[in-house]
Amino acid sequence: MGKFPNTVSGLMQWARHTVETWYKEVKLLGNPDKTESVVFTRRRKLPSFFELYFSGVKVSRSMSDKYLEVILVSWLIWREHVDVKVRKAPNLL
């Protein structure tokens, strides 16, 4: 994020707008209640301008997400992913 959080916020809003426009073009309905955002940064607190809106509804912010069976945490640490894998390992044996 560096010294330009406003630029990052603007890019996030632009990406959200692009997705929303595409949804309208292909006549899809997105469910804003099931939509979450994860901001990957080492900062613990983010300013309020990082709030995203999808179809007029504020998108909730999540601290982690699972993508291709890898748990990604917003602070860019692997502890949660490793803990889950260690817990599942005995069952695989």
N, C-alpha and C positions, 0 to 999 in steps of 0.2 A: 504494500500500500504506500509506503514511503511518505514523502512530504506532500502528496497530492490526493488526499482522500476525496475531494470533490470530483476529481477526474474519474476515480474508480466508481464512485456513486453514479455519475453520469453514464458511464459505460454499462453498469448494471441495469439502469433504467432503460437504456437503449436496447439492450439484449432482451429485456422483458417485453418491451414494446414490439420488437421484431417477432417474438414468439406469439404474442397476442394477435398481431396482424396476420400471421400465417394461419393461426387457428380460424380466424374469420374467413380467410380465402378458401380454405378447404372444408369449411363448415363443420368444424369440430367444437365441442364444448369442453373447456377445461374446468375442473373443479377447484376453485381457489381455496376451499377448506382443506383439501388434501395436498396443497402445494406448500413446500417449505423451502427456505433458502439457507445455505451454509456459506459463511464467509470464512475463507481460509486465511488466517493471519496470526501473528504472534501476539497481537494486542488482546488484552483481556476485555476491554470495554470499547464499544464502537459508538460513535456519535449517532444521533437519531436520524440523520439524513440518509442512513443506510437502509431505511425502511422501504420495502418494495410493495407495490400494489399490483394485483392481478385482477382484471375485470372489476376494478373499483374496490376490491377487498384487500385489506392489509395481509401480506404474506407473513406467516409466522417464521421466526428464525430458529433454526435447529443447531445444536452443537456438533452433531455427527450425522453421517449418512453411510449407507452401504451401497457400494458400486462394484459389480463383478466379484461379489463375495469378499471384498476388502472393505473394512470399516475405516472410513476417513473421518478424522476428528478435526474440528476447526483450528485447533492449536498446532496441527501438523505433528502430532506424536502418535506412536504406534501402540501404546499400552493397552487400549481397549481392544484392538484387533488381536494382539498377542494373547491377552487374557481369554478371549473367546476361543481361540484356537487351542490353547492349552487345556481349557475345560472340555473341549470336544475330542481331544486326542485319545483318551482312554477308551472311548466308545468305538473309535475306528480300529483299534487293535483287537 
